[in-house]
């Protein structure tokens, strides 16, 4: 109940109490009088009823004045002092209570401020001790950050859910260069808390991680996985994946005598990225040139050899024949010279480029194929002769798709109940056999399978089986084993030898500095809670603001600037910002220019809203939107839904409404007033990015204040905000 309501309740109670006391007093006097005295008193009271009423009203007014003075002096200041005290204890420790009200409250204010000073002194002492205790840890972190910044490779570290927890400048620059030119500075593909699956195919990452986990179970000390993939912009990336391991002690046995050795658990993975597009193109052109020279010169050399041998064997031939053979030599030499010149100038051929392949232990490939076939198709598998020392050069992801596709067709078309694997080498190639018993698969059927899209249980690959075989520069055919009355597909794939590890010194350079990381994100997972039931402190936010040509989107006013930042794990990531001017395709109103400082020249030539809005929507993906007076900005976005097809269905929190929840007794909930109360410096006001930064700082200070009121989840925050008066304002 508000103090004003309490005042009127207490006033009514006091008046009623005084009236009741007066009535009881009159009744007591009346009862002690004799009948004739009662008659005279009654006549006197009737004659003086007006005076009695006036006396009662004067008494009531005096009581009201006294109560009002008491409330203003002792009651009204208390809610404001309580809110100010919460700020001192939480969001703004440097703030102090200001005395208001009765002088008797001054000692209370002074005592509180003294306790706050003592608290600050204790906190400073504790903070000093914490800083000293964590000095070595911070030094290690700084070393790691410096080391990461010096790597010439792009490095991205993810947790098991694929959320990015660390990346270096090289990786950020790589992905900015690989983006498709989307509008919006800072709208890159990479960022803390973002999903790596927005960059790489989920199945590709899962396959590589599965291989690593399998090698760990087999006792591998430093398992890694390699794959090559293409980006949306058509660039080739070579990726090496290494696990991030954490040791988990085994449980004690029944007698509690001993514990098992700590088990290494994968808590995340490191991706090391190399853009090999240019080197791959160069190598392909070189190979094409050599192939063109080799194939084009073989026949010419044969003709020259034949002509020279004939001239040597028949030295007495007549001059005409000799001249003919000499002309053959001359023509072939001229032809070879022309081909050499043409090939050198074009530096290209007509042969198909080779796909980059990576080394993999053959037995690991077979075991991965068995797990995939048994898990996806429910088809039993067995091994026969497997050379466990063979290393292969393969694109393991596409090759496993091909093997699974063959097993699927055998089971689905011919009812095969088991397949077996065999792996051996012959020369520079490996023979990988997929064996079955029962039906015969004709060569024509295999050719059709090669050309069809690989469809396994509704999952369609963009590659065909022939694409997979050609990618490995190999062959495939079906063959019969007469002795065992069974059949097999034989795949020819190239052999390889393990590459030597690259020396760490070769990866260092010295022209960049610290990186972006948050190791606490290792603890995060996509979880089982719905978004509304997640804690506010656990969510990822996009804090944004817009600048517009005016205040009425229905009348044609347009957005002219976006500014946004992300909040991840309680940190405002200023390095991951979105800032973009927008061409409104209409004149700016003169009265708005002094407010936002954006002129006609600044927006001229900028991308229009239908190009910027998709980039901003991608920047906000999988986050909760936060804005000050969010209804205003969202109305502008909603007006563009039909034209752009972009709909913002994200949950939204409004710092204006949340301020009214936290401080209902404050007179102003403007952004500047809130920032001043919370001790936040306002920089860059009335620019989109500047307002977004201030809003983000304000929101982070609000989270613990909301928790003090029992508002800890997104659902609770949204419901509390909707109960405020300001939630009724519509645009």
C-alpha positions in Angstrom: 0.0 0.0 0.0 1.3 3.4 -0.9 2.0 6.0 1.8 -0.8 8.2 0.6 -3.4 5.4 0.9 -2.0 4.5 4.4 -2.4 8.2 5.4 -6.1 8.3 4.6 -6.7 5.0 6.3 -4.9 6.2 9.5 -6.7 9.5 9.3 -10.1 7.9 9.1 -9.3 5.6 11.9 -8.2 8.5 14.1 -11.3 10.5 13.3 -13.5 7.5 14.0 -11.6 6.9 17.3 -12.1 10.5 18.4 -15.7 10.5 17.4 -16.3 7.3 19.3 -14.6 8.6 22.4 -16.6 11.8 22.3 -19.8 9.8 21.9 -18.9 7.5 24.8 -18.0 10.5 27.0 -21.4 12.1 26.3 -23.2 8.8 26.9 -21.4 8.4 30.3 -22.3 12.0 31.4 -25.9 11.5 30.2 -26.2 8.3 32.3 -25.2 10.1 35.6 -27.7 12.9 35.2 -31.2 13.0 36.8 -34.1 13.0 34.5 -34.8 16.7 34.8 -31.0 17.4 34.2 -31.1 15.2 31.1 -34.0 17.2 29.8 -32.2 20.6 30.3 -29.0 19.1 28.8 -30.8 17.8 25.8 -32.4 21.2 25.1 -28.9 22.8 25.5 -27.2 20.4 23.1 -30.0 20.9 20.5 -29.5 24.6 20.7 -25.7 24.3 20.4 -25.5 21.4 17.8 -23.7 23.7 15.3 -21.0 24.5 17.8 -20.6 20.8 18.5 -20.2 20.0 14.8 -17.7 22.8 14.4 -15.7 21.6 17.3 -15.6 18.1 15.9 -14.5 19.3 12.5 -11.8 21.5 14.1 -10.6 18.4 16.0 -10.6 16.3 12.9 -8.6 19.0 11.0 -6.1 19.2 13.8 -5.7 15.5 13.8 -5.3 15.4 10.0 -2.7 18.2 10.1 -0.8 16.4 12.8 -0.9 13.1 10.9 0.1 14.7 7.6 3.1 16.3 9.3 4.0 13.0 10.9 3.7 11.1 7.6 5.7 13.6 5.6 8.4 13.7 8.3 8.6 10.0 9.2 6.7 7.8 6.7 7.1 9.3 3.2 10.9 9.4 3.3 11.1 5.7 4.2 10.3 4.1 0.7 12.7 6.4 -1.0 15.4 5.7 1.6 14.8 2.0 1.1 15.2 2.3 -2.7 18.3 4.5 -2.3 19.7 2.0 0.2 19.2 -0.9 -2.3 21.2 1.1 -4.8 24.0 1.7 -2.3 24.1 -2.0 -1.4 23.9 -3.2 -4.9 24.1 -1.4 -8.2 25.8 1.8 -7.2 28.1 1.3 -4.1 29.5 4.8 -4.3 26.1 6.4 -3.8 25.1 7.6 -0.2 21.8 8.3 1.4 20.6 11.9 1.5 18.7 13.1 4.6 15.1 14.0 4.2 12.2 14.2 6.6 12.3 14.5 10.4 15.6 15.3 12.2 15.1 12.0 14.1 15.8 10.2 10.9 19.2 11.9 10.5 21.1 9.5 12.9 19.6 6.5 10.9 20.9 8.0 7.6 24.3 8.7 9.1 24.5 5.2 10.6 23.6 3.7 7.3 26.2 5.8 5.4 28.8 4.9 8.0 28.1 1.2 7.6 28.3 1.7 3.8 31.7 3.3 4.2 32.9 0.4 6.4 31.5 -2.0 3.9 33.4 -0.3 1.1 36.6 -0.4 3.1 36.1 -4.2 3.8 35.3 -4.8 0.2 38.4 -3.0 -1.0 40.5 -5.0 1.4 38.9 -8.3 0.2 39.2 -7.2 -3.4 42.9 -6.5 -2.8 43.4 -10.0 -1.4 41.5 -11.6 -4.2 43.6 -9.7 -6.8 46.8 -10.9 -5.1 45.5 -14.5 -4.9 44.4 -14.5 -8.5 47.5 -12.8 -9.9 49.1 -16.0 -11.1 45.8 -17.1 -12.7 45.4 -13.8 -14.5 49.0 -14.1 -15.7 48.4 -17.5 -17.2 45.2 -16.2 -18.9 47.1 -13.2 -20.3 49.8 -15.6 -21.6 47.1 -17.7 -23.3 45.5 -14.6 -24.8 48.8 -13.3 -26.1 49.7 -16.7 -27.5 46.3 -17.0 -29.2 46.7 -13.5 -30.7 50.1 -14.5 -32.2 48.9 -17.6 -34.1 48.7 -17.3 -37.8 46.0 -20.0 -37.8 42.4 -19.2 -37.0 41.5 -20.8 -33.7 37.9 -21.4 -32.3 37.1 -23.2 -29.1 33.6 -24.6 -28.5 31.8 -26.5 -25.8 30.0 -29.7 -26.5 26.8 -27.8 -27.6 28.8 -26.1 -30.3 28.8 -22.7 -28.5 31.9 -20.6 -29.2 33.8 -19.8 -26.0 37.1 -18.5 -27.5 38.3 -17.3 -30.8 41.3 -15.3 -31.9 41.6 -12.3 -34.3 42.7 -14.5 -37.1 39.5 -16.5 -37.0 37.4 -13.4 -36.8 39.1 -11.9 -39.8 38.8 -15.2 -41.7 35.1 -15.4 -41.2 34.5 -11.7 -42.0 36.4 -12.3 -45.2 34.3 -15.4 -45.9 31.0 -13.7 -45.3 28.8 -13.0 -48.3 29.0 -9.2 -48.0 26.0 -8.8 -45.8 25.4 -5.2 -44.6 26.2 -4.2 -41.1 29.7 -3.7 -39.6 30.2 -6.4 -37.0 27.6 -8.7 -38.5 30.1 -11.5 -38.8 29.5 -15.2 -38.4 31.5 -15.6 -35.2 31.0 -14.5 -31.6 31.0 -15.6 -28.0 28.1 -17.8 -27.3 27.1 -18.2 -30.9 26.7 -21.7 -32.4 29.5 -23.0 -34.6 26.8 -24.8 -36.6 25.9 -21.6 -38.2 29.3 -21.9 -40.0 29.9 -25.6 -40.3 27.5 -28.4 -41.0 26.4 -30.1 -37.8 26.9 -33.6 -39.1 30.4 -32.8 -40.2 31.4 -31.6 -36.7 29.5 -34.5 -35.0 31.3 -37.0 -37.3 34.8 -35.6 -36.4 33.9 -35.4 -32.7 32.7 -39.1 -32.8 36.1 -40.1 -34.3 38.0 -38.3 -31.6 35.9 -39.9 -28.8 36.4 -43.3 -30.3 40.1 -42.9 -30.4 40.1 -41.7 -26.8 38.4 -44.9 -25.8 41.0 -46.9 -27.7 43.7 -45.2 -25.6 44.9 -42.5 -28.0 47.0 -39.9 -26.3 46.4 -36.9 -28.6 43.6 -37.7 -30.9 42.7 -35.3 -33.7 40.4 -35.2 -36.6 40.7 -33.4 -39.9 38.2 -32.4 -42.6 37.9 -30.1 -45.5 34.7 -28.1 -46.1 33.4 -25.3 -48.2 31.9 -22.0 -46.9 28.8 -20.3 -48.3 31.1 -18.0 -50.3 32.7 -21.0 -52.0 36.0 -20.9 -50.0 37.8 -24.1 -49.0 38.7 -24.5 -45.3 41.0 -27.2 -43.9 39.9 -27.8 -40.3 41.8 -29.7 -37.6 39.8 -30.6 -34.5 41.4 -31.4 -31.1 39.5 -32.2 -27.9 39.4 -30.2 -24.7 39.7 -32.8 -22.0 38.7 -32.7 -18.3 39.7 -35.4 -15.9 36.8 -37.0 -13.9 37.8 -39.4 -11.1 36.2 -42.8 -11.1 33.9 -43.9 -8.3 35.2 -46.0 -5.4 34.5 -49.7 -5.5 32.1 -51.4 -3.1 34.7 -51.7 -0.3 35.9 -48.1 -0.8 39.5 -49.4 -0.9 40.7 -47.8 -4.1 39.6 -45.6 -6.9 39.8 -46.0 -10.6 42.1 -44.0 -12.7 40.7 -40.6 -13.7 38.6 -40.8 -16.9 39.3 -38.2 -19.5 36.0 -36.6 -20.5 35.6 -34.4 -23.6 34.2 -31.0 -22.5 34.7 -29.2 -25.8 36.9 -29.0 -28.8 39.4 -26.8 -30.6 39.1 -26.0 -34.3 42.2 -24.8 -36.1 41.3 -23.2 -39.4 43.3 -22.8 -42.6 41.9 -21.2 -45.8 43.4 -23.4 -48.5 41.4 -22.0 -51.4 44.3 -20.3 -53.1 46.8 -23.0 -52.5 44.3 -25.6 -53.7 43.7 -23.7 -56.9 47.4 -23.2 -57.5 48.1 -26.9 -57.0 45.3 -27.9 -59.3 46.5 -25.6 -62.1 50.0 -27.0 -61.7 48.8 -30.5 -61.9 46.6 -29.7 -64.9 49.6 -28.1 -66.7 51.8 -31.1 -66.1 49.1 -33.5 -67.2 48.5 -31.5 -70.4 52.3 -31.5 -71.2 52.6 -35.2 -70.4 49.6 -36.5 -72.4 50.2 -34.1 -75.3 53.9 -34.9 -75.7 53.7 -38.8 -75.5 52.6 -39.3 -79.2 55.0 -36.6 -80.5 58.0 -38.3 -78.7 56.9 -41.6 -80.2 56.9 -40.2 -83.7 60.3 -38.5 -83.1 61.8 -41.7 -81.7 60.6 -43.7 -84.7 61.9 -41.2 -87.2 65.3 -41.0 -85.5 65.6 -44.8 -85.3 64.7 -45.1 -89.0 67.3 -42.6 -90.0 69.9 -44.4 -87.8 69.1 -47.8 -89.2 69.1 -46.8 -92.9 72.0 -44.3 -93.4 71.9 -45.0 -97.2 68.3 -44.0 -97.9 67.8 -41.4 -100.6 67.7 -37.7 -99.9 63.9 -37.4 -100.4 63.1 -40.0 -97.8 65.6 -38.5 -95.4 64.1 -35.1 -95.8 60.7 -36.6 -95.1 61.8 -38.1 -91.8 63.6 -34.9 -90.8 60.4 -32.9 -91.6 58.5 -35.3 -89.2 61.0 -34.6 -86.5 60.8 -30.8 -87.2 56.9 -30.8 -87.2 56.6 -32.8 -84.0 59.2 -30.6 -82.2 57.4 -27.5 -83.4 54.1 -28.9 -82.2 55.5 -29.7 -78.8 56.9 -26.2 -78.5 53.6 -24.7 -79.4 51.8 -26.9 -76.8 54.4 -25.9 -74.2 53.9 -22.2 -75.0 50.1 -22.5 -75.0 50.1 -24.5 -71.7 52.4 -22.0 -70.0 50.2 -19.1 -71.1 46.9 -20.6 -70.1 48.2 -22.5 -67.0 45.1 -24.6 -67.0 43.8 -27.8 -68.4 40.5 -29.5 -68.9 40.9 -32.1 -66.2 38.7 -32.1 -63.1 40.3 -30.6 -60.0 41.1 -33.0 -57.1 39.4 -32.6 -53.8 41.7 -32.0 -50.8 42.0 -35.2 -48.8 43.3 -35.8 -45.3 45.2 -38.7 -43.7 43.2 -41.2 -41.6 44.1 -44.6 -40.1 42.2 -47.2 -42.1 41.0 -49.2 -39.1 39.4 -45.9 -37.7 37.5 -45.4 -41.0 36.2 -49.0 -40.9 35.1 -48.7 -37.3 33.4 -45.4 -38.0 31.6 -47.0 -41.0 30.4 -49.9 -38.8 29.0 -47.6 -36.1 27.2 -45.5 -38.7 25.7 -48.5 -40.5 24.7 -50.4 -37.4 23.3 -47.3 -35.6 21.5 -45.8 -38.6 20.4 -48.9 -40.5 20.3 -51.5 -37.8 22.4 -53.8 -40.1 25.0 -56.0 -38.4 28.6 -55.7 -39.6 31.7 -57.8 -39.2 35.4 -57.4 -40.1 37.6 -59.8 -42.0 41.2 -59.2 -43.1 42.0 -55.6 -41.9 45.5 -54.2 -42.2 45.6 -52.1 -39.1 48.8 -50.2 -40.2 47.3 -48.7 -43.3 46.9 -44.9 -43.5 44.5 -43.6 -46.1 44.0 -40.3 -47.9 40.3 -39.7 -47.7 37.4 -37.3 -47.2 36.1 -39.4 -44.4 32.7 -37.6 -44.2 31.7 -38.2 -47.8 33.3 -41.7 -48.0 31.2 -42.8 -44.9 28.1 -41.4 -46.6 29.0 -43.5 -49.7 29.5 -46.7 -47.7 26.3 -46.2 -45.7 24.4 -45.6 -48.9 25.7 -48.8 -50.4 24.7 -50.8 -47.3 21.3 -49.1 -47.3 20.7 -50.1 -51.0 21.8 -53.7 -50.3 19.4 -54.0 -47.3 16.5 -52.1 -48.9 16.7 -53.5 -52.4 18.0 -57.0 -51.8 17.2 -57.8 -48.2 20.9 -58.3 -47.2 21.1 -59.1 -43.4 24.8 -58.5 -42.8 27.8 -56.8 -44.4 31.5 -57.3 -43.8 34.6 -55.2 -44.3 38.0 -56.0 -45.7 41.0 -53.6 -46.1 44.3 -54.3 -47.8 46.9 -52.5 -49.9 48.2 -53.0 -53.4 50.9 -50.6 -54.6 49.9 -47.0 -54.0 46.2 -47.9 -53.5 44.1 -49.5 -50.8 41.3 -52.1 -51.5 38.3 -51.4 -49.3 35.8 -54.3 -49.8 32.1 -54.2 -48.7 31.1 -57.9 -48.6 27.7 -59.6 -48.5 26.2 -63.0 -49.2 23.0 -63.7 -51.2 21.8 -61.7 -54.2 23.9 -60.6 -57.2 24.1 -56.9 -57.9 24.6 -56.4 -61.7 27.0 -53.9 -63.0 24.1 -51.9 -64.6 22.5 -51.6 -61.2 25.7 -50.4 -59.6 26.1 -47.7 -62.3 22.6 -46.5 -61.6 23.4 -46.3 -57.9 26.5 -44.3 -58.7 24.4 -41.7 -60.5 21.5 -41.4 -58.1 21.5 -39.0 -55.2 22.6 -40.7 -52.0 19.3 -41.0 -50.1 19.6 -42.9 -46.8 16.4 -43.0 -44.8 15.2 -39.6 -46.0 18.6 -37.9 -45.5 19.7 -36.8 -49.0 23.3 -35.9 -49.7 24.2 -33.3 -52.3 26.8 -35.7 -53.6 26.4 -38.9 -55.7 28.4 -42.1 -55.2 30.3 -41.3 -58.4 31.2 -37.8 -56.9 32.6 -39.5 -53.9 34.7 -42.0 -56.0 36.0 -39.2 -58.3 36.8 -37.1 -55.3 39.2 -39.8 -54.2 40.5 -40.3 -57.8 39.4 -44.0 -57.3 37.2 -46.7 -58.8 34.4 -49.0 -57.7 33.2 -52.3 -59.1 31.3 -55.4 -58.0 32.9 -58.9 -58.0 32.1 -62.4 -57.0 34.0 -64.8 -54.8 33.3 -68.2 -56.3 34.8 -70.3 -53.5 32.6 -68.7 -50.8 29.6 -68.0 -52.9 29.5 -64.3 -52.0 30.0 -60.9 -53.5 31.7 -57.6 -52.7 32.0 -54.0 -53.8 35.7 -53.0 -54.1 36.6 -49.4 -53.7 40.1 -48.2 -54.7 41.3 -45.3 -52.5 44.7 -43.7 -52.2 47.2 -44.6 -49.4 49.0 -42.1 -47.3 51.6 -41.8 -44.6 51.0 -39.8 -41.4 52.1 -36.1 -41.6 54.7 -34.9 -39.1 53.4 -32.4 -36.6 54.1 -28.8 -37.4 56.6 -27.2 -35.0 54.8 -24.6 -32.7 57.4 -22.0 -33.6 56.3 -22.0 -37.2 52.8 -20.8 -36.2 53.8 -17.6 -34.4 53.9 -14.1 -35.6 54.0 -10.7 -33.9 51.5 -8.2 -35.2 48.3 -8.7 -33.3 47.1 -8.6 -29.7 44.6 -10.1 -27.2 41.6 -12.2 -28.0 38.0 -12.9 -27.1 37.3 -15.7 -24.6 35.0 -16.7 -21.8 36.0 -20.0 -20.2 32.9 -20.0 -18.0 30.9 -20.9 -21.1 32.3 -24.4 -20.8 29.7 -24.8 -18.1 26.8 -23.7 -20.4 24.7 -26.1 -22.3 21.5 -25.8 -24.3 19.8 -27.4 -21.3 16.4 -28.8 -20.8 14.6 -25.6 -19.5 12.3 -23.6 -21.7 13.6 -20.1 -22.4 11.0 -18.5 -20.2 12.1 -20.6 -17.2 15.8 -19.8 -17.7 17.5 -17.5 -15.2 18.1 -14.0 -16.4 21.8 -14.4 -15.5 22.1 -17.4 -17.9 20.6 -15.9 -21.0 22.2 -14.3 -24.0 20.9 -10.9 -25.0 21.1 -8.4 -27.9 20.8 -4.9 -26.6 19.8 -2.5 -29.4 18.6 0.9 -30.3 17.5 2.7 -33.4 17.6 6.3 -34.7 14.7 7.4 -36.9 13.6 10.2 -39.1 10.7 10.9 -36.7 8.4 9.4 -34.0 5.5 8.1 -36.2 6.2 5.0 -38.2 2.6 4.9 -39.4 3.1 8.3 -41.0 6.1 7.1 -43.0 9.0 7.7 -40.6 11.9 5.3 -41.2 14.9 3.9 -39.3 18.2 5.5 -40.2 20.6 3.8 -37.9 20.9 0.5 -36.0 23.2 0.0 -33.0 23.5 -3.3 -31.1 25.8 -5.3 -28.8 25.5 -8.7 -27.3 25.5 -9.8 -23.6 27.0 -13.2 -23.0 27.5 -14.8 -19.6 27.0 -11.4 -17.9 29.5 -9.6 -20.1 28.7 -6.7 -22.5 30.8 -7.6 -25.6 31.7 -4.3 -27.1 34.0 -6.0 -29.6 30.9 -7.8 -31.1 28.8 -4.9 -32.1 26.4 -4.1 -35.0 26.4 -0.6 -36.2 24.9 0.4 -39.6 23.5 3.6 -41.1 20.4 3.1 -43.3 19.2 5.0 -46.3 15.6 5.9 -45.5 14.8 6.8 -49.1 13.0 9.9 -47.8 14.2 13.3 -46.6 15.2 13.7 -42.9 13.1 16.0 -40.8 15.1 19.2 -39.9 14.1 19.0 -36.2 15.4 15.4 -35.8 19.0 16.1 -37.1 20.1 18.1 -34.0 19.0 15.1 -31.8 20.7 12.2 -33.5 23.4 14.2 -35.5 22.8 12.2 -38.7 22.7 14.2 -41.9 21.4 13.6 -45.4 25.0 13.2 -46.6 25.7 10.5 -44.0 22.8 8.2 -45.1 23.3 8.8 -48.8 24.6 5.7 -50.5 24.0 3.5 -47.4 22.2 0.2 -47.8 18.4 0.3 -47.6 16.4 -1.3 -44.8 15.6 -4.4 -46.8 19.3 -5.2 -46.9 20.2 -4.2 -43.3 17.3 -5.9 -41.6 18.3 -9.5 -42.5 21.8 -8.8 -41.2 20.5 -7.4 -38.0 18.1 -10.3 -37.6 21.0 -12.7 -38.0 23.0 -10.8 -35.4 20.1 -11.2 -32.9 19.7 -14.9 -33.6 19.1 -17.1 -30.5 19.1 -14.1 -28.1 16.6 -12.1 -26.0 16.2 -8.5 -27.2 16.7 -5.7 -24.7 15.9 -2.0 -25.4 14.8 1.1 -23.6 11.2 1.9 -24.4 11.3 -1.2 -26.6 7.8 -0.7 -27.9 8.9 2.3 -30.0 11.7 0.4 -31.7 9.7 -2.8 -32.2 6.9 -0.8 -33.9 9.3 0.3 -36.6 10.5 -3.3 -37.1 6.9 -4.6 -37.2 6.1 -2.1 -40.0 8.7 -3.7 -42.2 7.6 -7.3 -41.7 5.4 -7.5 -44.9 8.0 -5.7 -47.1 11.0 -7.7 -46.0 9.6 -11.0 -44.7 11.7 -10.6 -41.5 9.8 -11.1 -38.3 11.3 -10.6 -34.8 9.7 -13.3 -32.7 12.4 -13.0 -30.0 11.5 -12.5 -26.3 11.8 -8.8 -25.4 12.8 -7.0 -22.2 12.4 -3.2 -21.7 14.6 -1.4 -19.3 12.0 1.4 -18.9 9.5 -1.1 -17.6 12.0 -2.9 -15.5 13.0 0.4 -13.9 9.4 0.9 -12.9 9.4 -2.5 -11.3 12.6 -2.0 -9.4 12.0 1.7 -8.3 8.3 2.3 -8.3 8.7 5.5 -6.2 11.1 7.3 -8.5 9.7 10.2 -10.5 11.7 9.6 -13.7 12.5 6.5 -15.7 14.3 8.2 -18.6 17.5 6.4 -19.6 19.7 9.2 -18.3 17.9 9.2 -14.9 18.3 5.5 -14.5 21.9 5.6 -15.5 22.5 8.4 -12.9 20.8 6.3 -10.2 22.9 3.3 -11.0 26.2 5.2 -11.3 26.7 4.6 -15.0 28.5 7.2 -17.2 26.4 8.2 -20.2 28.7 8.4 -23.4 27.5 8.8 -26.9 23.9 9.6 -26.0 21.4 9.8 -29.0 23.6 7.6 -31.2 22.2 4.1 -31.8 25.3 2.3 -30.6 25.9 4.8 -27.7 22.4 4.3 -26.4 22.7 0.5 -26.8 25.9 0.6 -24.7 24.2 2.6 -21.9 21.1 0.4 -22.0 23.3 -2.7 -21.8 25.2 -1.4 -18.7 21.9 -0.4 -17.1 20.4 -3.9 -17.8 23.4 -5.7 -16.2 23.0 -3.6 -13.1 19.3 -4.4 -13.0 19.6 -8.2 -12.9 20.7 -8.4 -9.3 18.2 -5.8 -8.2 15.4 -7.8 -9.8 16.7 -10.9 -8.0 16.3 -9.1 -4.7 12.6 -8.7 -5.5 12.3 -12.4 -6.3 12.4 -11.9 -10.1 15.0 -14.3 -11.4 13.6 -15.9 -14.6 12.7 -14.4 -18.0 9.0 -15.3 -17.4 9.0 -13.5 -14.1 10.6 -10.4 -15.6 8.2 -10.2 -18.5 5.2 -10.7 -16.2 6.3 -8.1 -13.7 7.0 -5.6 -16.5 3.5 -6.0 -17.9 2.0 -5.0 -14.6 3.6 -1.5 -14.7 1.8 1.7 -15.8 4.2 2.3 -18.6 3.3 -1.1 -20.2 0.1 0.5 -21.3 1.8 2.9 -23.7 1.2 1.8 -27.3 2.8 2.9 -30.6 
